Amino acid sequence: MQIGEYEPTPIDVTLFVIMLVALKRIVKWLLAPKIEKPAKYEVPALETKDRTMEEVRRLRDEENRCLVVVHDKIYDFSTSQDLYDKNRDVFEAKICGDEWVAICERKFPHVGNVLKQN
């Protein structure tokens, strides 16, 4: 070995890589903008009252509410937009089966009943 010559050992290489990774994370943390994640599907609570199907349709269209009618009970799915969008045809056609009763009662707020029209 000559004087002034340096031969890196595996420990030196490992420490150098660890320092590079740490430096990269620190720089990324310092330069990255602080972005607050938006609150997903935050909607004000809907008043509990009985409604006609026309009112339910109006709330769906005008206020973009995700209202589901199961056995003449109205549930607000507005906090679960993804589930509503995936099953929109079933929910809006009012053909929800008995399997939805337990799900709706357990997870979503009951906001009223469907009034029968004369």
N, CA, C and O atoms as CSV, one atom per row, in Angstrom:
chain,resi,resn,atom,element,x,y,z
A,1,MET,N,N,0.841,-1.167,0.000
A,1,MET,CA,C,0.000,0.000,0.000
A,1,MET,C,C,0.900,1.248,0.000
A,1,MET,O,O,1.866,1.344,0.757
A,2,GLN,N,N,0.551,2.179,-0.861
A,2,GLN,CA,C,1.323,3.398,-0.962
A,2,GLN,C,C,0.802,4.444,0.013
A,2,GLN,O,O,-0.348,4.387,0.450
A,3,ILE,N,N,1.644,5.381,0.339
A,3,ILE,CA,C,1.257,6.466,1.235
A,3,ILE,C,C,0.303,7.393,0.480
A,3,ILE,O,O,0.547,7.719,-0.682
A,4,GLY,N,N,-0.755,7.808,1.118
A,4,GLY,CA,C,-1.738,8.693,0.511
A,4,GLY,C,C,-2.819,7.945,-0.265
A,4,GLY,O,O,-3.761,8.554,-0.771
A,5,GLU,N,N,-2.686,6.689,-0.351
A,5,GLU,CA,C,-3.698,5.896,-1.064
A,5,GLU,C,C,-4.739,5.426,-0.044
A,5,GLU,O,O,-4.397,5.033,1.072
A,6,TYR,N,N,-6.012,5.473,-0.445
A,6,TYR,CA,C,-7.081,5.077,0.484
A,6,TYR,C,C,-7.897,3.966,-0.170
A,6,TYR,O,O,-8.325,4.090,-1.318
A,7,GLU,N,N,-8.100,2.913,0.550
A,7,GLU,CA,C,-8.890,1.804,0.052
A,7,GLU,C,C,-10.129,1.677,0.935
A,7,GLU,O,O,-10.016,1.332,2.111
A,8,PRO,N,N,-11.337,1.959,0.366
A,8,PRO,CA,C,-12.562,1.893,1.185
A,8,PRO,C,C,-12.900,0.456,1.571
A,8,PRO,O,O,-12.764,-0.476,0.778
A,9,THR,N,N,-13.338,0.315,2.797
A,9,THR,CA,C,-13.764,-0.991,3.294
A,9,THR,C,C,-15.278,-1.094,3.126
A,9,THR,O,O,-15.939,-0.083,2.886
A,10,PRO,N,N,-15.835,-2.291,3.248
A,10,PRO,CA,C,-17.297,-2.437,3.164
A,10,PRO,C,C,-18.032,-1.586,4.208
A,10,PRO,O,O,-19.136,-1.109,3.945
A,11,ILE,N,N,-17.447,-1.394,5.360
A,11,ILE,CA,C,-18.068,-0.557,6.393
A,11,ILE,C,C,-18.112,0.892,5.914
A,11,ILE,O,O,-19.115,1.576,6.114
A,12,ASP,N,N,-17.039,1.366,5.286
A,12,ASP,CA,C,-17.008,2.730,4.761
A,12,ASP,C,C,-18.092,2.933,3.704
A,12,ASP,O,O,-18.781,3.953,3.711
A,13,VAL,N,N,-18.246,1.978,2.805
A,13,VAL,CA,C,-19.252,2.074,1.744
A,13,VAL,C,C,-20.650,2.084,2.350
A,13,VAL,O,O,-21.499,2.873,1.935
A,14,THR,N,N,-20.895,1.224,3.318
A,14,THR,CA,C,-22.205,1.151,3.970
A,14,THR,C,C,-22.539,2.474,4.661
A,14,THR,O,O,-23.651,2.982,4.522
A,15,LEU,N,N,-21.595,3.026,5.395
A,15,LEU,CA,C,-21.830,4.301,6.073
A,15,LEU,C,C,-22.068,5.433,5.073
A,15,LEU,O,O,-22.896,6.311,5.317
A,16,PHE,N,N,-21.359,5.419,3.971
A,16,PHE,CA,C,-21.536,6.434,2.943
A,16,PHE,C,C,-22.947,6.360,2.339
A,16,PHE,O,O,-23.581,7.394,2.126
A,17,VAL,N,N,-23.436,5.157,2.066
A,17,VAL,CA,C,-24.784,4.976,1.508
A,17,VAL,C,C,-25.837,5.424,2.513
A,17,VAL,O,O,-26.810,6.084,2.147
A,18,ILE,N,N,-25.644,5.069,3.773
A,18,ILE,CA,C,-26.604,5.479,4.812
A,18,ILE,C,C,-26.646,7.003,4.922
A,18,ILE,O,O,-27.723,7.583,5.062
A,19,MET,N,N,-25.496,7.648,4.860
A,19,MET,CA,C,-25.462,9.110,4.922
A,19,MET,C,C,-26.148,9.734,3.711
A,19,MET,O,O,-26.851,10.735,3.853
A,20,LEU,N,N,-25.959,9.165,2.532
A,20,LEU,CA,C,-26.625,9.693,1.339
A,20,LEU,C,C,-28.146,9.572,1.446
A,20,LEU,O,O,-28.871,10.509,1.109
A,21,VAL,N,N,-28.623,8.430,1.910
A,21,VAL,CA,C,-30.070,8.225,2.060
A,21,VAL,C,C,-30.627,9.198,3.092
A,21,VAL,O,O,-31.681,9.794,2.872
A,22,ALA,N,N,-29.937,9.367,4.209
A,22,ALA,CA,C,-30.396,10.293,5.248
A,22,ALA,C,C,-30.404,11.724,4.718
A,22,ALA,O,O,-31.347,12.472,4.975
A,23,LEU,N,N,-29.369,12.109,3.988
A,23,LEU,CA,C,-29.293,13.448,3.418
A,23,LEU,C,C,-30.434,13.688,2.421
A,23,LEU,O,O,-31.035,14.762,2.401
A,24,LYS,N,N,-30.719,12.700,1.614
A,24,LYS,CA,C,-31.815,12.816,0.638
A,24,LYS,C,C,-33.149,13.026,1.352
A,24,LYS,O,O,-33.943,13.878,0.952
A,25,ARG,N,N,-33.393,12.255,2.403
A,25,ARG,CA,C,-34.654,12.397,3.146
A,25,ARG,C,C,-34.759,13.757,3.831
A,25,ARG,O,O,-35.837,14.349,3.874
A,26,ILE,N,N,-33.657,14.249,4.361
A,26,ILE,CA,C,-33.679,15.557,5.030
A,26,ILE,C,C,-33.965,16.659,4.019
A,26,ILE,O,O,-34.788,17.539,4.274
A,27,VAL,N,N,-33.291,16.616,2.875
A,27,VAL,CA,C,-33.514,17.632,1.845
A,27,VAL,C,C,-34.946,17.566,1.327
A,27,VAL,O,O,-35.593,18.596,1.141
A,28,LYS,N,N,-35.429,16.368,1.098
A,28,LYS,CA,C,-36.807,16.197,0.616
A,28,LYS,C,C,-37.800,16.748,1.643
A,28,LYS,O,O,-38.775,17.398,1.267
A,29,TRP,N,N,-37.566,16.500,2.914
A,29,TRP,CA,C,-38.451,16.974,3.969
A,29,TRP,C,C,-38.430,18.493,4.057
A,29,TRP,O,O,-39.466,19.127,4.256
A,30,LEU,N,N,-37.235,19.077,3.905
A,30,LEU,CA,C,-37.116,20.532,3.999
A,30,LEU,C,C,-37.716,21.252,2.797
A,30,LEU,O,O,-38.295,22.328,2.946
A,31,LEU,N,N,-37.585,20.679,1.623
A,31,LEU,CA,C,-38.038,21.341,0.412
A,31,LEU,C,C,-39.478,21.030,0.029
A,31,LEU,O,O,-40.096,21.765,-0.741
A,32,ALA,N,N,-39.998,19.959,0.561
A,32,ALA,CA,C,-41.362,19.561,0.201
A,32,ALA,C,C,-42.364,20.528,0.817
A,32,ALA,O,O,-42.259,20.867,1.996
A,33,PRO,N,N,-43.341,20.975,0.021
A,33,PRO,CA,C,-44.364,21.855,0.585
A,33,PRO,C,C,-45.261,21.076,1.539
A,33,PRO,O,O,-45.542,19.892,1.348
A,34,LYS,N,N,-45.683,21.764,2.538
A,34,LYS,CA,C,-46.585,21.139,3.510
A,34,LYS,C,C,-48.002,21.168,2.956
A,34,LYS,O,O,-48.660,22.209,2.962
A,35,ILE,N,N,-48.453,20.049,2.489
A,35,ILE,CA,C,-49.776,19.948,1.883
A,35,ILE,C,C,-50.696,19.234,2.857
A,35,ILE,O,O,-50.417,18.124,3.309
A,36,GLU,N,N,-51.776,19.884,3.159
A,36,GLU,CA,C,-52.777,19.256,4.012
A,36,GLU,C,C,-53.728,18.468,3.139
A,36,GLU,O,O,-54.237,18.973,2.138
A,37,LYS,N,N,-53.959,17.245,3.521
A,37,LYS,CA,C,-54.880,16.422,2.751
A,37,LYS,C,C,-56.297,16.939,2.971
A,37,LYS,O,O,-56.691,17.228,4.101
A,38,PRO,N,N,-57.060,17.054,1.888
A,38,PRO,CA,C,-58.427,17.536,2.067
A,38,PRO,C,C,-59.265,16.498,2.807
A,38,PRO,O,O,-59.076,15.292,2.647
A,39,ALA,N,N,-60.171,16.983,3.599
A,39,ALA,CA,C,-61.081,16.081,4.295
A,39,ALA,C,C,-61.997,15.456,3.265
A,39,ALA,O,O,-62.685,16.157,2.523
A,40,LYS,N,N,-62.001,14.155,3.221
A,40,LYS,CA,C,-62.728,13.450,2.188
A,40,LYS,C,C,-64.204,13.324,2.551
A,40,LYS,O,O,-64.561,12.847,3.629
A,41,TYR,N,N,-65.031,13.752,1.646
A,41,TYR,CA,C,-66.483,13.583,1.749
A,41,TYR,C,C,-67.080,14.199,3.012
A,41,TYR,O,O,-67.973,13.617,3.626
A,42,GLU,N,N,-66.596,15.353,3.392
A,42,GLU,CA,C,-67.206,16.031,4.530
A,42,GLU,C,C,-68.432,16.780,4.041
A,42,GLU,O,O,-68.326,17.715,3.248
A,43,VAL,N,N,-69.572,16.371,4.510
A,43,VAL,CA,C,-70.828,17.012,4.146
A,43,VAL,C,C,-71.608,17.257,5.432
A,43,VAL,O,O,-71.519,16.478,6.381
A,44,PRO,N,N,-72.369,18.339,5.453
A,44,PRO,CA,C,-73.164,18.593,6.654
A,44,PRO,C,C,-74.247,17.523,6.821
A,44,PRO,O,O,-74.745,16.958,5.847
A,45,ALA,N,N,-74.589,17.269,8.060
A,45,ALA,CA,C,-75.611,16.259,8.349
A,45,ALA,C,C,-76.949,16.690,7.767
A,45,ALA,O,O,-77.288,17.873,7.756
A,46,LEU,N,N,-77.681,15.734,7.296
A,46,LEU,CA,C,-78.993,15.984,6.717
A,46,LEU,C,C,-80.044,15.876,7.814
A,46,LEU,O,O,-79.987,14.981,8.657
A,47,GLU,N,N,-80.987,16.781,7.795
A,47,GLU,CA,C,-82.061,16.790,8.789
A,47,GLU,C,C,-82.895,15.512,8.663
A,47,GLU,O,O,-83.228,15.086,7.558
A,48,THR,N,N,-83.223,14.916,9.791
A,48,THR,CA,C,-84.025,13.698,9.794
A,48,THR,C,C,-85.492,14.060,9.658
A,48,THR,O,O,-86.075,14.692,10.539
A,49,LYS,N,N,-86.082,13.651,8.536
A,49,LYS,CA,C,-87.518,13.845,8.341
A,49,LYS,C,C,-87.968,12.949,7.192
A,49,LYS,O,O,-87.161,12.515,6.370
A,50,ASP,N,N,-89.262,12.683,7.152
A,50,ASP,CA,C,-89.815,11.854,6.088
A,50,ASP,C,C,-89.904,12.666,4.800
A,50,ASP,O,O,-90.205,13.860,4.824
A,51,ARG,N,N,-89.635,11.995,3.663
A,51,ARG,CA,C,-89.613,12.674,2.370
A,51,ARG,C,C,-90.297,11.810,1.316
A,51,ARG,O,O,-90.417,10.592,1.452
A,52,THR,N,N,-90.739,12.486,0.266
A,52,THR,CA,C,-91.283,11.757,-0.882
A,52,THR,C,C,-90.121,11.356,-1.779
A,52,THR,O,O,-89.010,11.860,-1.612
A,53,MET,N,N,-90.359,10.469,-2.715
A,53,MET,CA,C,-89.307,10.061,-3.642
A,53,MET,C,C,-88.856,11.231,-4.505
A,53,MET,O,O,-87.693,11.289,-4.905
A,54,GLU,N,N,-89.763,12.167,-4.799
A,54,GLU,CA,C,-89.371,13.349,-5.570
A,54,GLU,C,C,-88.361,14.188,-4.783
A,54,GLU,O,O,-87.402,14.705,-5.356
A,55,GLU,N,N,-88.575,14.322,-3.475
A,55,GLU,CA,C,-87.626,15.066,-2.646
A,55,GLU,C,C,-86.271,14.355,-2.591
A,55,GLU,O,O,-85.220,14.997,-2.615
A,56,VAL,N,N,-86.311,13.033,-2.518
A,56,VAL,CA,C,-85.063,12.259,-2.507
A,56,VAL,C,C,-84.311,12.476,-3.816
A,56,VAL,O,O,-83.099,12.692,-3.806
A,57,ARG,N,N,-85.017,12.419,-4.935
A,57,ARG,CA,C,-84.380,12.645,-6.239
A,57,ARG,C,C,-83.821,14.069,-6.343
A,57,ARG,O,O,-82.733,14.277,-6.880
A,58,ARG,N,N,-84.571,15.041,-5.826
A,58,ARG,CA,C,-84.107,16.424,-5.866
A,58,ARG,C,C,-82.825,16.590,-5.046
A,58,ARG,O,O,-81.887,17.255,-5.487
A,59,LEU,N,N,-82.783,15.991,-3.862
A,59,LEU,CA,C,-81.583,16.069,-3.034
A,59,LEU,C,C,-80.396,15.395,-3.717
A,59,LEU,O,O,-79.265,15.870,-3.621
A,60,ARG,N,N,-80.661,14.291,-4.403
A,60,ARG,CA,C,-79.584,13.618,-5.143
A,60,ARG,C,C,-79.051,14.497,-6.258
A,60,ARG,O,O,-77.839,14.606,-6.443
A,61,ASP,N,N,-79.958,15.129,-7.006
A,61,ASP,CA,C,-79.550,15.913,-8.169
A,61,ASP,C,C,-78.990,17.282,-7.798
A,61,ASP,O,O,-77.907,17.650,-8.253
A,62,GLU,N,N,-79.707,18.028,-6.988
A,62,GLU,CA,C,-79.334,19.412,-6.714
A,62,GLU,C,C,-78.245,19.551,-5.662
A,62,GLU,O,O,-77.370,20.407,-5.792
A,63,GLU,N,N,-78.283,18.735,-4.634
A,63,GLU,CA,C,-77.311,18.852,-3.549
A,63,GLU,C,C,-76.241,17.773,-3.594
A,63,GLU,O,O,-75.375,17.709,-2.722
A,64,ASN,N,N,-76.307,16.928,-4.614
A,64,ASN,CA,C,-75.348,15.822,-4.773
A,64,ASN,C,C,-75.276,14.936,-3.529
A,64,ASN,O,O,-74.202,14.475,-3.142
A,65,ARG,N,N,-76.408,14.712,-2.926
A,65,ARG,CA,C,-76.493,13.810,-1.783
A,65,ARG,C,C,-76.536,12.372,-2.285
A,65,ARG,O,O,-77.104,12.088,-3.339
A,66,CYS,N,N,-75.938,11.480,-1.530
A,66,CYS,CA,C,-75.967,10.063,-1.870
A,66,CYS,C,C,-77.000,9.394,-0.964
A,66,CYS,O,O,-76.662,8.788,0.053
A,67,LEU,N,N,-78.252,9.519,-1.358
A,67,LEU,CA,C,-79.340,8.958,-0.555
A,67,LEU,C,C,-79.748,7.613,-1.117
A,67,LEU,O,O,-79.903,7.453,-2.328
A,68,VAL,N,N,-79.919,6.650,-0.230
A,68,VAL,CA,C,-80.290,5.293,-0.616
A,68,VAL,C,C,-81.580,4.932,0.096
A,68,VAL,O,O,-81.732,5.167,1.294
A,69,VAL,N,N,-82.504,4.359,-0.658
A,69,VAL,CA,C,-83.782,3.930,-0.095
A,69,VAL,C,C,-83.790,2.408,-0.032
A,69,VAL,O,O,-83.673,1.727,-1.051
A,70,VAL,N,N,-83.931,1.888,1.186
A,70,VAL,CA,C,-83.998,0.441,1.403
A,70,VAL,C,C,-85.221,0.170,2.248
A,70,VAL,O,O,-85.307,0.618,3.391
A,71,HIS,N,N,-86.172,-0.566,1.685
A,71,HIS,CA,C,-87.426,-0.881,2.387
A,71,HIS,C,C,-88.080,0.374,2.956
A,71,HIS,O,O,-88.456,0.408,4.127
A,72,ASP,N,N,-88.215,1.401,2.127
A,72,ASP,CA,C,-88.853,2.675,2.463
A,72,ASP,C,C,-88.157,3.450,3.571
A,72,ASP,O,O,-88.764,4.344,4.161
A,73,LYS,N,N,-86.909,3.135,3.867
A,73,LYS,CA,C,-86.102,3.910,4.803
A,73,LYS,C,C,-85.009,4.602,3.996
A,73,LYS,O,O,-84.419,4.005,3.095
A,74,ILE,N,N,-84.744,5.859,4.324
A,74,ILE,CA,C,-83.757,6.645,3.594
A,74,ILE,C,C,-82.470,6.709,4.414
A,74,ILE,O,O,-82.485,7.084,5.586
A,75,TYR,N,N,-81.355,6.335,3.778
A,75,TYR,CA,C,-80.038,6.382,4.413
A,75,TYR,C,C,-79.148,7.348,3.633
A,75,TYR,O,O,-79.235,7.442,2.409
A,76,ASP,N,N,-78.300,8.056,4.356
A,76,ASP,CA,C,-77.402,9.030,3.736
A,76,ASP,C,C,-76.004,8.418,3.575
A,76,ASP,O,O,-75.287,8.223,4.557
A,77,PHE,N,N,-75.626,8.119,2.331
A,77,PHE,CA,C,-74.334,7.532,2.003
A,77,PHE,C,C,-73.319,8.609,1.617
A,77,PHE,O,O,-72.269,8.284,1.063
A,78,SER,N,N,-73.603,9.866,1.894
A,78,SER,CA,C,-72.758,10.966,1.434
A,78,SER,C,C,-71.325,10.869,1.939
A,78,SER,O,O,-70.418,11.389,1.289
A,79,THR,N,N,-71.096,10.227,3.066
A,79,THR,CA,C,-69.742,10.076,3.582
A,79,THR,C,C,-69.020,8.899,2.943
A,79,THR,O,O,-67.834,8.690,3.198
A,80,SER,N,N,-69.715,8.130,2.118
A,80,SER,CA,C,-69.121,6.974,1.448
A,80,SER,C,C,-69.404,7.058,-0.047
A,80,SER,O,O,-70.083,6.202,-0.615
A,81,GLN,N,N,-68.877,8.094,-0.666
A,81,GLN,CA,C,-69.119,8.380,-2.081
A,81,GLN,C,C,-68.701,7.212,-2.980
A,81,GLN,O,O,-69.398,6.900,-3.946
A,82,ASP,N,N,-67.578,6.566,-2.674
A,82,ASP,CA,C,-67.090,5.467,-3.515
A,82,ASP,C,C,-68.083,4.309,-3.564
A,82,ASP,O,O,-68.379,3.792,-4.641
A,83,LEU,N,N,-68.592,3.904,-2.417
A,83,LEU,CA,C,-69.558,2.811,-2.375
A,83,LEU,C,C,-70.815,3.185,-3.138
A,83,LEU,O,O,-71.376,2.368,-3.868
A,84,TYR,N,N,-71.251,4.421,-2.967
A,84,TYR,CA,C,-72.453,4.875,-3.668
A,84,TYR,C,C,-72.235,4.856,-5.176
A,84,TYR,O,O,-73.083,4.364,-5.921
A,85,ASP,N,N,-71.107,5.386,-5.628
A,85,ASP,CA,C,-70.843,5.450,-7.068
A,85,ASP,C,C,-70.758,4.057,-7.698
A,85,ASP,O,O,-71.214,3.861,-8.824
A,86,LYS,N,N,-70.184,3.104,-6.990
A,86,LYS,CA,C,-70.046,1.742,-7.528
A,86,LYS,C,C,-71.392,1.037,-7.649
A,86,LYS,O,O,-71.547,0.143,-8.482
A,87,ASN,N,N,-72.363,1.425,-6.833
A,87,ASN,CA,C,-73.673,0.763,-6.820
A,87,ASN,C,C,-74.797,1.721,-7.168
A,87,ASN,O,O,-75.948,1.480,-6.804
A,88,ARG,N,N,-74.486,2.794,-7.861
A,88,ARG,CA,C,-75.466,3.834,-8.180
A,88,ARG,C,C,-76.719,3.284,-8.855
A,88,ARG,O,O,-77.831,3.666,-8.489
A,89,ASP,N,N,-76.558,2.395,-9.836
A,89,ASP,CA,C,-77.717,1.859,-10.561
A,89,ASP,C,C,-78.684,1.144,-9.626
A,89,ASP,O,O,-79.900,1.295,-9.743
A,90,VAL,N,N,-78.141,0.373,-8.709
A,90,VAL,CA,C,-78.985,-0.369,-7.762
A,90,VAL,C,C,-79.689,0.597,-6.819
A,90,VAL,O,O,-80.887,0.465,-6.567
A,91,PHE,N,N,-78.941,1.570,-6.296
A,91,PHE,CA,C,-79.506,2.487,-5.312
A,91,PHE,C,C,-80.578,3.390,-5.916
A,91,PHE,O,O,-81.620,3.613,-5.299
A,92,GLU,N,N,-80.335,3.901,-7.097
A,92,GLU,CA,C,-81.274,4.850,-7.685
A,92,GLU,C,C,-82.477,4.162,-8.311
A,92,GLU,O,O,-83.511,4.801,-8.504
A,93,ALA,N,N,-82.371,2.888,-8.632
A,93,ALA,CA,C,-83.508,2.158,-9.180
A,93,ALA,C,C,-84.433,1.646,-8.075
A,93,ALA,O,O,-85.498,1.091,-8.345
A,94,LYS,N,N,-84.009,1.841,-6.838
A,94,LYS,CA,C,-84.801,1.410,-5.665
A,94,LYS,C,C,-85.069,-0.091,-5.698
A,94,LYS,O,O,-86.183,-0.546,-5.438
A,95,ILE,N,N,-84.014,-0.857,-6.025
A,95,ILE,CA,C,-84.153,-2.315,-6.041
A,95,ILE,C,C,-83.175,-2.962,-5.067
A,95,ILE,O,O,-82.723,-4.086,-5.285
A,96,CYS,N,N,-82.852,-2.247,-3.995
A,96,CYS,CA,C,-81.935,-2.790,-3.004
A,96,CYS,C,C,-82.572,-3.987,-2.332
A,96,CYS,O,O,-83.731,-3.940,-1.919
A,97,GLY,N,N,-81.816,-5.048,-2.227
A,97,GLY,CA,C,-82.320,-6.259,-1.601
A,97,GLY,C,C,-82.119,-6.258,-0.103
A,97,GLY,O,O,-81.620,-5.292,0.475
A,98,ASP,N,N,-82.514,-7.352,0.513
A,98,ASP,CA,C,-82.419,-7.483,1.964
A,98,ASP,C,C,-80.983,-7.438,2.470
A,98,ASP,O,O,-80.748,-7.108,3.632
A,99,GLU,N,N,-80.012,-7.769,1.604
A,99,GLU,CA,C,-78.613,-7.770,2.039
A,99,GLU,C,C,-78.123,-6.360,2.402
A,99,GLU,O,O,-77.155,-6.213,3.149
A,100,TRP,N,N,-78.787,-5.332,1.878
A,100,TRP,CA,C,-78.385,-3.961,2.169
A,100,TRP,C,C,-78.950,-3.458,3.493
A,100,TRP,O,O,-78.448,-2.469,4.028
A,101,VAL,N,N,-79.968,-4.100,4.031
A,101,VAL,CA,C,-80.603,-3.628,5.266
A,101,VAL,C,C,-79.595,-3.588,6.412
A,101,VAL,O,O,-79.463,-2.566,7.086
A,102,ALA,N,N,-78.893,-4.682,6.634
A,102,ALA,CA,C,-77.937,-4.751,7.747
A,102,ALA,C,C,-76.789,-3.773,7.553
A,102,ALA,O,O,-76.348,-3.138,8.510
A,103,ILE,N,N,-76.302,-3.645,6.326
A,103,ILE,CA,C,-75.198,-2.725,6.045
A,103,ILE,C,C,-75.622,-1.288,6.331
A,103,ILE,O,O,-74.909,-0.539,6.999
A,104,CYS,N,N,-76.780,-0.918,5.821
A,104,CYS,CA,C,-77.250,0.458,5.987
A,104,CYS,C,C,-77.528,0.786,7.445
A,104,CYS,O,O,-77.160,1.862,7.917
A,105,GLU,N,N,-78.166,-0.117,8.158
A,105,GLU,CA,C,-78.502,0.151,9.557
A,105,GLU,C,C,-77.256,0.276,10.426
A,105,GLU,O,O,-77.237,1.039,11.392
A,106,ARG,N,N,-76.223,-0.473,10.077
A,106,ARG,CA,C,-75.014,-0.477,10.893
A,106,ARG,C,C,-74.083,0.699,10.577
A,106,ARG,O,O,-73.463,1.251,11.486
A,107,LYS,N,N,-73.978,1.088,9.306
A,107,LYS,CA,C,-72.933,2.029,8.913
A,107,LYS,C,C,-73.387,3.441,8.571
A,107,LYS,O,O,-72.585,4.371,8.653
A,108,PHE,N,N,-74.636,3.629,8.193
A,108,PHE,CA,C,-75.037,4.915,7.651
A,108,PHE,C,C,-76.209,5.506,8.420
A,108,PHE,O,O,-77.059,4.773,8.926
A,109,PRO,N,N,-76.256,6.851,8.509
A,109,PRO,CA,C,-77.342,7.487,9.268
A,109,PRO,C,C,-78.691,7.344,8.572
A,109,PRO,O,O,-78.805,7.522,7.360
A,110,HIS,N,N,-79.693,7.024,9.355
A,110,HIS,CA,C,-81.065,6.940,8.881
A,110,HIS,C,C,-81.620,8.365,8.917
A,110,HIS,O,O,-81.672,8.979,9.983
A,111,VAL,N,N,-82.037,8.898,7.760
A,111,VAL,CA,C,-82.454,10.301,7.700
A,111,VAL,C,C,-83.943,10.466,7.437
A,111,VAL,O,O,-84.409,11.573,7.165
A,112,GLY,N,N,-84.685,9.382,7.516
A,112,GLY,CA,C,-86.126,9.505,7.344
A,112,GLY,C,C,-86.712,8.298,6.613
A,112,GLY,O,O,-86.017,7.338,6.281
A,113,ASN,N,N,-88.004,8.390,6.383
A,113,ASN,CA,C,-88.729,7.334,5.670
A,113,ASN,C,C,-89.345,7.935,4.408
A,113,ASN,O,O,-89.520,9.148,4.300
A,114,VAL,N,N,-89.668,7.059,3.458
A,114,VAL,CA,C,-90.304,7.501,2.224
A,114,VAL,C,C,-91.802,7.620,2.462
A,114,VAL,O,O,-92.445,6.683,2.934
A,115,LEU,N,N,-92.355,8.802,2.127
A,115,LEU,CA,C,-93.787,9.003,2.260
A,115,LEU,C,C,-94.478,8.421,1.040
A,115,LEU,O,O,-93.992,8.570,-0.082
A,116,LYS,N,N,-95.583,7.774,1.246
A,116,LYS,CA,C,-96.390,7.232,0.125
A,116,LYS,C,C,-97.168,8.375,-0.498
A,116,LYS,O,O,-97.721,9.223,0.202
A,117,GLN,N,N,-97.205,8.388,-1.827
A,117,GLN,CA,C,-97.966,9.422,-2.512
A,117,GLN,C,C,-99.330,8.852,-2.885
A,117,GLN,O,O,-99.471,7.664,-3.178
A,118,ASN,N,N,-100.317,9.722,-2.866
A,118,ASN,CA,C,-101.690,9.304,-3.214
A,118,ASN,C,C,-101.926,9.370,-4.686
A,118,ASN,O,O,-103.022,9.055,-5.150
